[in-house]
Amino acid sequence: MDKKADLAVWIDDFVHYLKVEKNASPHTLKQYMGDVSEFAEFMEQHQIDTLAAVSYFHGRSFLAHLTKRGLSRRSMARKLSSLRSFFRFHMREGRISENPFQLVSTPKLEKKLPSFLYPQEIQTLLSLPDPTTSLGQRDLVIFELLYASGVRVSELVTLTCDRLDLSNGVALVYGKGAKERYVPIGSYAVSAIRQYIEVGRISLLADKQENGVLLLNYRGEPLSDRSVRRVVDKYVQAAALRLSISPHTLRHTFATHMLNAGADLRTVQELLGHVNISTTQIYTHVTKERLREVYDSAHPRAEKRGGRSEDGTISRHDHFRGSSQR
C-alpha cells in the first residue's frame, strides 16, 4: 500500500472514531472531512509524504495558506481545531509521536455580540404569514418555534410530529453531538402547530407517503435548512427589517429576551443545549448593553447621546469634555 493510500485509511479511521466514539452529527463529520481533506491536499502540494513528517512549521505554513485564501478568522480557527483533533487521535493510536498543530496559535477571534430583535420586531414578523394558506401556516410554525424554544435550524427541520407533546407544550429535539433535550414551546406555538397539522400539513402532504417530519415544502417533502433561511429572508424583506436577520437571530432573541425577563443563566443554557455555560454567557453582555440603553434613555441624570438632557441643556460630562478641548 502506498503512502497516499495509507493517509486515506488514516482519514477513514478518524471519521470512524468521530462516528462511533464521539457520536458526531453528519454536519460535524462533513466539516471535519473537509478540513482534513484540505490539509491532505496541502501535504501533497508540498510533497509531505506522511503525517509523521508534518512539523510545526508546516502547520504555520498551512495557516499562512488559509490567510492568503482570505478565510475568516473563525473559519481558520475551526480548521486548526479539526486538525488538532485529527493528529491527537493518531497520537492516541501510536502512529505519530507529536501533534504539530498543538502549538500553532489560533487567530484571535473578533468579539461580536449576537444580534437580536426587539419585541415589536418579533411581533411584526409573526403577523406576516397568512394563516389561511398551507405555506402561511407552516411559516408561522417556523417563526413561533424558533422564537418560543430557541432551537437551532438543524433541530427544527429534523423535528418529527411524534416528538411533539402538544398537551404539555414541549418538544423533544435532536441536537448537537446527537444529544436529545426537551424544550418548552409555549401556547402560541402549540396553537399554530395544531392548525398546521390539522389543515396545512395535510394539504402539503396530499397523496404523498407520510414521512413523519413536521415541516414540509410545497412538494410534501421535508424542509431543508436552506429553505428555512429563504422563508425568513422573505418575511424580513416584507417587513423592511435589517437584512442581517437570520433564523439564528431568533435563537439569539429567545436567549436575550429570557435573560432580560430574569431567567436563570443555567436554565437558558439547558434550553439552548449549550455544553458549556461560557457559550451562554455572551447573552449576558447583550442584556447589559440593553440595560445601559434603557438607563441612558430613561434616567434624568443619565448621559444622553448627543450631549443634551431631556430639558435641552448640555450634560455635565459633555460640558467639561467640551471645555477641555477648547
C-alpha contacts under 8 A as a table, 3 or more apart, distances in Angstrom:
res1	aa1	res2	aa2	distance
1	M	5	A	6.17
1	M	6	D	6.71
2	D	5	A	5.33
2	D	6	D	6.31
3	K	6	D	4.85
3	K	7	L	6.30
3	K	49	D	6.43
3	K	50	T	6.76
4	K	7	L	5.21
4	K	8	A	6.42
4	K	49	D	7.47
5	A	8	A	5.03
5	A	9	V	6.31
6	D	9	V	5.16
6	D	10	W	6.27
7	L	10	W	5.00
7	L	11	I	6.19
7	L	40	A	7.99
7	L	50	T	7.28
7	L	51	L	7.76
8	A	11	I	5.12
8	A	12	D	6.26
9	V	12	D	4.98
9	V	13	D	6.16
10	W	13	D	4.97
10	W	14	F	6.26
11	I	14	F	5.08
11	I	15	V	6.31
11	I	36	V	7.59
12	D	15	V	5.10
12	D	16	H	6.17
13	D	16	H	5.06
13	D	17	Y	6.23
14	F	17	Y	5.01
14	F	18	L	6.31
14	F	86	F	6.66
14	F	89	F	7.03
14	F	90	H	7.98
15	V	18	L	5.06
15	V	19	K	6.23
15	V	29	L	6.99
15	V	33	M	7.43
16	H	19	K	5.09
16	H	20	V	6.01
17	Y	20	V	5.32
17	Y	21	E	5.33
17	Y	22	K	6.72
18	L	21	E	5.75
18	L	22	K	4.75
18	L	23	N	6.08
18	L	24	A	5.58
18	L	29	L	7.22
19	K	22	K	5.91
19	K	23	N	4.78
19	K	24	A	5.32
19	K	25	S	7.69
19	K	29	L	7.69
20	V	23	N	5.42
20	V	24	A	7.93
22	K	177	G	7.44
23	N	177	G	6.03
23	N	178	A	6.26
24	A	28	T	5.94
24	A	29	L	6.29
24	A	176	K	7.83
24	A	177	G	5.23
24	A	178	A	6.63
25	S	28	T	5.19
25	S	29	L	6.22
25	S	176	K	6.75
25	S	177	G	5.92
25	S	178	A	6.12
26	P	29	L	5.04
26	P	30	K	6.14
27	H	30	K	5.17
27	H	31	Q	6.43
28	T	31	Q	5.16
28	T	32	Y	6.26
29	L	32	Y	5.19
29	L	33	M	6.01
30	K	33	M	5.14
30	K	34	G	6.11
31	Q	34	G	5.15
31	Q	35	D	6.19
32	Y	35	D	5.16
32	Y	36	V	6.07
32	Y	79	K	7.88
32	Y	82	S	5.80
33	M	36	V	5.30
33	M	37	S	5.84
34	G	37	S	5.20
34	G	38	E	6.08
35	D	38	E	5.23
35	D	39	F	6.51
35	D	79	K	5.45
35	D	82	S	6.53
35	D	83	L	7.28
36	V	39	F	5.15
36	V	40	A	6.23
36	V	79	K	7.94
36	V	82	S	7.08
36	V	83	L	6.36
36	V	86	F	7.52
37	S	40	A	4.89
37	S	41	E	6.35
38	E	41	E	5.20
38	E	42	F	6.36
39	F	42	F	4.80
39	F	43	M	6.17
39	F	62	F	7.63
40	A	43	M	5.02
40	A	44	E	6.36
41	E	44	E	5.06
41	E	45	Q	6.22
42	F	45	Q	5.13
42	F	46	H	6.23
42	F	62	F	7.34
43	M	46	H	5.19
43	M	47	Q	5.91
43	M	48	I	4.83
43	M	49	D	7.14
44	E	47	Q	4.95
44	E	48	I	6.01
44	E	49	D	7.26
45	Q	48	I	7.80
48	I	51	L	7.83
48	I	53	A	6.50
48	I	54	V	6.92
49	D	53	A	6.92
50	T	53	A	5.33
50	T	54	V	7.05
51	L	54	V	5.32
51	L	96	I	7.18
52	A	55	S	7.98
52	A	95	R	7.85
52	A	96	I	5.46
52	A	97	S	7.50
54	V	58	H	6.04
54	V	59	G	7.57
54	V	100	P	6.59
55	S	58	H	5.16
55	S	59	G	6.50
55	S	100	P	5.15
56	Y	59	G	4.98
56	Y	60	R	6.34
56	Y	100	P	4.55
56	Y	101	F	6.29
56	Y	103	L	7.14
56	Y	104	V	6.87
57	F	60	R	4.99
57	F	61	S	6.05
58	H	61	S	4.87
58	H	62	F	6.09
58	H	100	P	7.96
59	G	62	F	5.09
59	G	63	L	6.33
59	G	100	P	6.42
59	G	101	F	5.78
59	G	104	V	6.48
60	R	63	L	5.04
60	R	64	A	6.30
60	R	104	V	6.32
61	S	64	A	5.04
61	S	65	H	6.20
62	F	65	H	4.86
62	F	66	L	6.31
63	L	66	L	5.11
63	L	67	T	6.25
63	L	76	M	7.37
64	A	67	T	4.98
64	A	68	K	6.15
65	H	68	K	5.15
65	H	69	R	6.38
66	L	69	R	5.05
66	L	70	G	6.66
66	L	71	L	6.01
66	L	76	M	6.73
67	T	70	G	5.20
67	T	71	L	5.89
67	T	72	S	7.97
67	T	76	M	7.87
68	K	71	L	7.74
71	L	75	S	6.20
71	L	76	M	6.44
72	S	75	S	5.27
72	S	76	M	6.33
73	R	76	M	5.08
73	R	77	A	6.04
73	R	107	P	5.82
73	R	108	K	7.14
73	R	109	L	5.98
73	R	110	E	7.88
74	R	77	A	5.06
74	R	78	R	6.28
74	R	107	P	7.93
74	R	109	L	6.32
75	S	78	R	5.14
75	S	79	K	6.32
76	M	79	K	5.16
76	M	80	L	6.22
76	M	106	T	7.71
76	M	107	P	7.31
77	A	80	L	5.21
77	A	81	S	6.16
77	A	106	T	5.53
77	A	107	P	6.35
78	R	81	S	5.03
78	R	82	S	6.20
79	K	82	S	5.04
79	K	83	L	6.28
80	L	83	L	5.14
80	L	84	R	6.14
80	L	101	F	7.04
80	L	106	T	7.08
81	S	84	R	5.11
81	S	85	S	6.32
82	S	85	S	5.22
82	S	86	F	6.18
83	L	86	F	4.80
83	L	87	F	6.13
83	L	101	F	6.86
84	R	87	F	5.37
84	R	88	R	5.94
84	R	99	N	6.89
84	R	100	P	7.97
84	R	101	F	5.46
84	R	102	Q	6.19
85	S	88	R	4.99
85	S	89	F	6.11
86	F	89	F	5.36
86	F	90	H	6.66
87	F	90	H	5.18
87	F	91	M	6.18
87	F	96	I	7.92
87	F	98	E	7.87
87	F	99	N	5.52
87	F	100	P	7.72
87	F	101	F	7.77
88	R	91	M	5.05
88	R	92	R	6.26
88	R	99	N	6.22
89	F	92	R	5.09
89	F	93	E	6.37
90	H	93	E	4.80
90	H	94	G	6.26
90	H	95	R	5.48
90	H	96	I	6.16
91	M	94	G	5.03
91	M	95	R	5.83
91	M	96	I	5.02
91	M	97	S	5.84
91	M	98	E	6.55
91	M	99	N	7.25
92	R	95	R	7.70
93	E	96	I	7.91
94	G	97	S	7.00
96	I	99	N	7.91
99	N	102	Q	5.50
100	P	103	L	6.80
100	P	104	V	7.48
101	F	104	V	5.06
113	L	282	I	7.02
113	L	283	Y	7.79
113	L	285	H	7.45
113	L	286	V	6.55
114	P	249	T	7.56
114	P	252	H	6.34
114	P	282	I	7.84
114	P	283	Y	7.46
114	P	286	V	7.36
115	S	245	I	7.92
115	S	249	T	6.15
115	S	252	H	6.69
115	S	253	T	7.62
116	F	249	T	5.57
116	F	250	L	6.87
116	F	252	H	5.58
116	F	253	T	4.56
116	F	256	T	7.25
117	L	121	E	5.84
117	L	122	I	6.25
117	L	249	T	7.41
117	L	250	L	7.40
117	L	253	T	5.69
118	Y	121	E	5.30
118	Y	122	I	6.41
118	Y	253	T	7.78
119	P	122	I	5.11
119	P	123	Q	6.13
120	Q	123	Q	4.97
120	Q	124	T	6.21
121	E	124	T	5.05
121	E	125	L	6.47
121	E	241	L	7.86
122	I	125	L	5.21
122	I	126	L	6.22
123	Q	126	L	5.09
123	Q	127	S	6.22
124	T	127	S	5.28
124	T	128	L	6.72
124	T	239	A	6.97
125	L	128	L	5.51
125	L	129	P	7.86
125	L	143	F	7.73
125	L	235	Y	6.62
125	L	236	V	7.16
125	L	239	A	6.88
126	L	129	P	6.81
126	L	140	L	6.54
126	L	143	F	6.56
126	L	144	E	7.30
128	L	235	Y	6.94
128	L	239	A	7.92
129	P	136	G	4.67
129	P	137	Q	6.89
129	P	139	D	6.13
129	P	140	L	5.68
129	P	235	Y	7.97
130	D	133	T	5.98
130	D	135	L	7.93
130	D	136	G	4.47
130	D	137	Q	6.69
131	P	134	S	7.49
131	P	136	G	5.23
131	P	137	Q	4.90
131	P	140	L	7.59
132	T	136	G	6.92
132	T	137	Q	7.16
133	T	136	G	5.07
133	T	137	Q	6.18
133	T	200	G	6.92
134	S	137	Q	5.23
134	S	138	R	6.32
134	S	196	Y	7.17
134	S	199	V	7.18
134	S	200	G	3.92
134	S	201	R	6.73
134	S	203	S	6.68
134	S	204	L	6.78
135	L	138	R	4.97
135	L	139	D	6.03
135	L	200	G	6.98
135	L	217	N	7.91
135	L	218	Y	7.35
136	G	139	D	5.05
136	G	140	L	6.18
137	Q	140	L	5.21
137	Q	141	V	6.42
137	Q	192	A	7.00
137	Q	195	Q	7.27
137	Q	196	Y	5.36
137	Q	200	G	6.17
138	R	141	V	5.10
138	R	142	I	6.40
138	R	196	Y	6.10
138	R	200	G	6.94
138	R	201	R	7.49
138	R	215	L	6.74
138	R	216	L	7.79
139	D	142	I	4.97
139	D	143	F	6.47
139	D	231	V	7.15
140	L	143	F	5.26
140	L	144	E	6.00
140	L	192	A	6.71
141	V	144	E	5.07
141	V	145	L	5.88
141	V	189	A	6.41
141	V	192	A	5.68
141	V	193	I	5.87
141	V	196	Y	7.53
142	I	145	L	5.45
142	I	146	L	6.12
142	I	156	L	7.92
142	I	228	V	7.76
143	F	146	L	5.27
143	F	147	Y	6.08
143	F	250	L	7.99
144	E	147	Y	5.39
144	E	148	A	5.69
144	E	188	Y	7.01
144	E	189	A	5.00
144	E	192	A	7.59
145	L	148	A	5.10
145	L	149	S	5.71
145	L	150	G	7.40
145	L	151	V	7.45
145	L	156	L	7.84
145	L	185	I	6.34
145	L	189	A	5.92
146	L	149	S	5.78
146	L	150	G	5.22
146	L	151	V	5.71
146	L	152	R	7.46
146	L	153	V	7.81
146	L	156	L	7.64
146	L	247	P	7.35
146	L	250	L	5.89
146	L	251	R	6.25
146	L	254	F	7.92
147	Y	150	G	5.60
147	Y	250	L	5.34
147	Y	251	R	6.34
147	Y	253	T	7.01
147	Y	254	F	5.40
148	A	184	P	7.53
148	A	185	I	5.25
148	A	186	G	6.12
148	A	189	A	6.95
148	A	254	F	6.71
149	S	183	V	6.02
149	S	184	P	6.03
149	S	185	I	5.24
149	S	186	G	7.89
149	S	251	R	7.85
149	S	254	F	7.06
149	S	271	L	7.36
150	G	250	L	6.90
150	G	251	R	4.31
150	G	252	H	7.43
150	G	253	T	7.98
150	G	254	F	5.38
150	G	255	A	6.94
150	G	271	L	7.32
150	G	272	L	6.11
151	V	155	E	6.10
151	V	156	L	6.40
151	V	173	V	7.97
151	V	251	R	6.39
151	V	272	L	6.59
152	R	155	E	5.14
152	R	156	L	6.22
152	R	175	G	7.92
152	R	248	H	6.81
152	R	251	R	6.89
153	V	156	L	4.89
153	V	157	V	6.25
153	V	225	D	6.15
153	V	228	V	7.53
153	V	247	P	6.74
153	V	248	H	7.22
154	S	157	V	5.55
154	S	158	T	6.47
154	S	175	G	7.79
154	S	225	D	6.33
155	E	158	T	5.44
155	E	159	L	6.22
155	E	173	V	5.93
155	E	174	Y	5.80
155	E	175	G	5.83
156	L	159	L	5.34
156	L	173	V	7.67
157	V	213	V	7.71
157	V	214	L	7.65
157	V	215	L	6.43
157	V	222	P	7.28
157	V	223	L	6.11
157	V	224	S	6.30
157	V	225	D	6.56
158	T	173	V	7.99
158	T	174	Y	7.44
158	T	213	V	6.64
158	T	214	L	7.91
159	L	163	R	6.84
159	L	172	L	7.85
159	L	173	V	6.27
159	L	174	Y	7.50
159	L	213	V	6.10
159	L	214	L	6.03
159	L	215	L	7.80
160	T	163	R	5.51
160	T	164	L	7.27
160	T	212	G	5.41
160	T	213	V	4.20
160	T	214	L	4.99
161	C	164	L	5.53
161	C	212	G	5.83
161	C	213	V	6.06
161	C	214	L	5.20
162	D	165	D	7.81
162	D	212	G	7.33
163	R	171	A	5.71
163	R	172	L	5.21
163	R	173	V	7.38
164	L	169	G	7.88
164	L	170	V	6.31
164	L	171	A	4.56
164	L	172	L	6.59
165	D	168	N	5.68
165	D	169	G	5.85
165	D	170	V	5.32
165	D	171	A	5.97
166	L	169	G	4.63
166	L	170	V	6.43
166	L	171	A	7.95
166	L	190	V	5.93
169	G	184	P	5.78
169	G	185	I	5.53
169	G	186	G	5.84
169	G	187	S	6.78
169	G	190	V	6.38
170	V	182	Y	6.43
170	V	183	V	5.47
170	V	184	P	4.27
170	V	185	I	5.43
170	V	186	G	7.75
171	A	182	Y	5.54
171	A	183	V	5.41
171	A	184	P	6.43
171	A	185	I	6.85
172	L	180	E	6.65
172	L	181	R	5.66
172	L	182	Y	4.48
172	L	183	V	6.47
173	V	180	E	5.60
173	V	181	R	5.65
173	V	182	Y	6.34
173	V	183	V	7.35
174	Y	178	A	6.26
174	Y	179	K	5.92
174	Y	180	E	4.64
174	Y	181	R	6.90
175	G	178	A	5.66
175	G	179	K	5.15
175	G	180	E	5.74
175	G	181	R	7.38
175	G	273	G	7.16
176	K	179	K	5.97
176	K	273	G	7.89
181	R	271	L	7.93
181	R	273	G	7.24
182	Y	271	L	7.81
183	V	271	L	6.04
185	I	189	A	5.95
185	I	190	V	6.83
186	G	189	A	5.59
186	G	190	V	6.29
187	S	190	V	4.94
187	S	191	S	6.12
188	Y	191	S	5.20
188	Y	192	A	6.29
189	A	192	A	5.07
189	A	193	I	6.02
190	V	193	I	5.12
190	V	194	R	6.12
191	S	194	R	5.24
191	S	195	Q	6.45
192	A	195	Q	5.37
192	A	196	Y	6.19
193	I	196	Y	5.01
193	I	197	I	5.96
194	R	197	I	5.27
194	R	198	E	6.03
195	Q	198	E	5.26
195	Q	199	V	5.91
195	Q	200	G	7.15
196	Y	199	V	5.33
196	Y	200	G	4.58
196	Y	201	R	5.53
197	I	200	G	6.17
197	I	201	R	5.01
197	I	202	I	6.61
197	I	214	L	7.97
198	E	201	R	6.87
198	E	202	I	6.62
199	V	202	I	5.55
199	V	203	S	6.40
200	G	203	S	5.16
200	G	204	L	6.26
201	R	204	L	5.02
201	R	205	L	6.00
201	R	214	L	7.89
201	R	215	L	7.79
201	R	216	L	7.14
202	I	205	L	5.15
202	I	206	A	6.02
203	S	206	A	5.06
204	L	216	L	6.87
204	L	217	N	7.13
204	L	218	Y	5.76
204	L	219	R	6.60
204	L	220	G	4.97
205	L	208	K	5.39
205	L	209	Q	7.48
205	L	210	E	7.22
205	L	216	L	7.58
205	L	219	R	7.30
205	L	220	G	4.36
205	L	221	E	7.67
206	A	220	G	7.19
208	K	220	G	6.56
211	N	221	E	7.89
211	N	222	P	7.89
213	V	216	L	7.09
213	V	222	P	6.10
214	L	222	P	7.71
215	L	222	P	6.00
215	L	223	L	5.67
216	L	219	R	7.53
216	L	220	G	5.26
216	L	221	E	5.16
216	L	222	P	4.56
216	L	223	L	4.93
217	N	220	G	5.36
217	N	221	E	5.46
217	N	222	P	6.20
217	N	223	L	5.24
218	Y	221	E	7.43
223	L	227	S	6.26
223	L	228	V	7.14
224	S	227	S	5.12
224	S	228	V	6.50
225	D	228	V	5.29
225	D	229	R	6.53
226	R	229	R	5.09
226	R	230	R	6.33
227	S	230	R	4.97
227	S	231	V	6.22
228	V	231	V	5.03
228	V	232	V	6.28
228	V	247	P	7.41
229	R	232	V	5.16
229	R	233	D	6.09
229	R	246	S	6.53
229	R	247	P	6.16
230	R	233	D	5.00
230	R	234	K	6.14
231	V	234	K	5.22
231	V	235	Y	6.63
232	V	235	Y	5.41
232	V	236	V	6.08
232	V	246	S	6.64
232	V	247	P	6.48
233	D	236	V	5.06
233	D	237	Q	6.16
233	D	243	L	7.81
233	D	245	I	7.62
233	D	246	S	7.17
234	K	237	Q	5.40
234	K	238	A	6.29
235	Y	238	A	4.82
235	Y	239	A	6.05
236	V	239	A	5.14
236	V	240	A	6.11
236	V	241	L	5.46
236	V	242	R	7.40
236	V	243	L	6.97
236	V	245	I	7.23
237	Q	240	A	4.90
237	Q	241	L	6.37
237	Q	243	L	7.28
238	A	241	L	7.90
241	L	245	I	7.96
242	R	245	I	6.50
245	I	248	H	7.88
245	I	249	T	5.73
246	S	249	T	5.15
246	S	250	L	7.28
247	P	250	L	5.51
247	P	251	R	7.11
248	H	251	R	5.00
248	H	252	H	6.39
249	T	252	H	4.95
249	T	253	T	6.03
250	L	253	T	4.79
250	L	254	F	6.09
251	R	254	F	5.12
251	R	255	A	6.46
252	H	255	A	5.30
252	H	256	T	6.11
252	H	283	Y	7.77
253	T	256	T	5.08
253	T	257	H	5.94
254	F	257	H	5.38
254	F	258	M	6.13
255	A	258	M	5.17
255	A	259	L	6.29
255	A	268	V	6.54
255	A	272	L	7.81
255	A	283	Y	6.81
256	T	259	L	5.30
256	T	260	N	6.01
256	T	283	Y	5.92
256	T	284	T	7.74
256	T	286	V	6.89
256	T	287	T	6.34
257	H	260	N	4.96
257	H	261	A	6.14
258	M	261	A	5.26
258	M	262	G	6.59
258	M	263	A	5.36
258	M	268	V	7.33
259	L	262	G	5.06
259	L	263	A	4.80
259	L	264	D	6.92
259	L	265	L	7.13
259	L	268	V	7.70
259	L	283	Y	7.74
259	L	284	T	7.28
259	L	287	T	6.97
260	N	263	A	7.33
260	N	287	T	6.00
263	A	267	T	7.00
263	A	268	V	7.02
264	D	267	T	5.27
264	D	268	V	6.47
265	L	268	V	5.17
265	L	269	Q	6.15
265	L	277	I	7.89
265	L	280	T	7.31
265	L	281	Q	7.46
266	R	269	Q	4.93
266	R	270	E	6.32
266	R	277	I	7.11
267	T	270	E	5.18
267	T	271	L	6.25
268	V	271	L	5.01
268	V	272	L	6.07
268	V	280	T	7.41
269	Q	272	L	5.28
269	Q	273	G	6.10
269	Q	274	H	5.39
269	Q	275	V	7.78
269	Q	276	N	7.85
269	Q	277	I	6.12
269	Q	280	T	5.75
270	E	273	G	5.10
270	E	274	H	6.47
271	L	274	H	7.96
274	H	277	I	6.67
274	H	279	T	6.62
274	H	280	T	6.86
275	V	279	T	7.92
276	N	279	T	5.73
276	N	280	T	7.38
277	I	280	T	5.08
277	I	281	Q	6.23
278	S	281	Q	5.01
278	S	282	I	7.19
279	T	282	I	6.26
280	T	283	Y	6.01
280	T	284	T	7.82
281	Q	284	T	5.32
281	Q	285	H	7.26
282	I	285	H	5.43
282	I	286	V	6.89
283	Y	286	V	4.91
283	Y	287	T	6.30
284	T	287	T	5.03
284	T	288	K	6.09
285	H	288	K	5.06
285	H	289	E	6.15
286	V	289	E	5.10
286	V	290	R	6.25
287	T	290	R	4.91
287	T	291	L	6.08
288	K	291	L	4.98
288	K	292	R	6.19
289	E	292	R	5.14
289	E	293	E	6.34
290	R	293	E	5.06
290	R	294	V	6.26
291	L	294	V	5.13
291	L	295	Y	6.07
292	R	295	Y	5.01
292	R	296	D	5.97
293	E	296	D	5.17
293	E	297	S	6.12
294	V	297	S	5.23
294	V	298	A	5.90
295	Y	298	A	5.21
295	Y	299	H	5.52
295	Y	302	A	6.76
296	D	299	H	6.02
296	D	302	A	5.00
296	D	303	E	5.94
296	D	304	K	5.98
297	S	302	A	7.44
297	S	304	K	6.85
298	A	302	A	7.64
299	H	302	A	5.20
300	P	309	S	7.10
300	P	310	E	7.12
301	R	309	S	7.74
303	E	307	G	7.21
303	E	309	S	7.43
303	E	315	S	6.75
303	E	317	H	7.39
304	K	307	G	5.49
304	K	308	R	5.86
304	K	309	S	5.90
304	K	315	S	7.40
305	R	308	R	7.14
307	G	314	I	5.60
307	G	315	S	5.56
307	G	317	H	8.00
307	G	318	D	5.71
308	R	311	D	7.66
308	R	312	G	5.38
308	R	313	T	5.31
308	R	314	I	4.44
308	R	315	S	5.36
309	S	312	G	5.36
309	S	313	T	5.66
309	S	314	I	6.40
309	S	315	S	6.00
310	E	313	T	7.54
314	I	318	D	6.60
314	I	319	H	6.27
315	S	318	D	5.35
315	S	319	H	6.06
316	R	319	H	4.96
316	R	320	F	6.29
317	H	320	F	5.51
317	H	321	R	6.11
318	D	321	R	4.85
318	D	322	G	5.80
319	H	322	G	5.18
319	H	323	S	6.20
320	F	323	S	4.89
320	F	324	S	6.18
321	R	324	S	5.26
321	R	325	Q	6.47
322	G	325	Q	5.22
322	G	326	R	6.52
323	S	326	R	5.36
